[in-house]
Amino acid sequence: MATSLVLTFMGRDRPGLGNAISEAIAAAGGSWRESRVARLADKFAGIVLVNVPEPNVAALSTALRGLDDAGLRITVELSHAAPVETGNKILELNLVARDRPELVRDVTHALNQLGANIEAFSSDIETAPFTGETMFRATARIRVAEAVTPEEVQLTLEQLPDEIIVDFTTDTG
């Protein structure tokens, strides 16, 4: 029987860190299922869902703890299958706005007021080509109640300061 584990990790970026994690998982007979991994500044960080045979969980945990010597901090958490949510829909949002310190707080607060659950969020800063202004770009995957319309989400976010532009697509998930 397979056990699901969620691994989180972070360390100073260098070649081979992802391979070190995947080698430990493979050596334990595990399978790398899903992940979100990124390099931010000089750090390599991520979250990985792993399935591993139940008898090999302790050995995998020990092997991953051994990567601390390589400067990679890893946590291992037992995971359970997420319940199937009904009566909800998924929205994929693309946001663009002038960058400012409170922007992410304001966006997440507005989404929270709508009862949205943020399932994924990715952001970046870039320089606008003609003005040189610092622009904030983000993509978000949110789960909302069926009664919440995409237009309601868009209107709520576009009422925030700094002229946020919101584009979205609906998924059936």
Buried (B, 14 or more C-beta within 10 A) or exposed (E): EBBBBBBEBBBEBEEEBBEBBBEBBEEBBBEBBEBEEEEEEEEBBBBBBBBBBEEBBEBBBEBBBEBEEEEBEBEBEEBEEEEEEEEBBBBBBEBBBBBEEEBBEBBBEBBEEBEBBBEEBEBEEEEEEEEEEEBBBBBBBBBBEEEBEBEEBBEBBBEBEEEBEBEBEEEEE
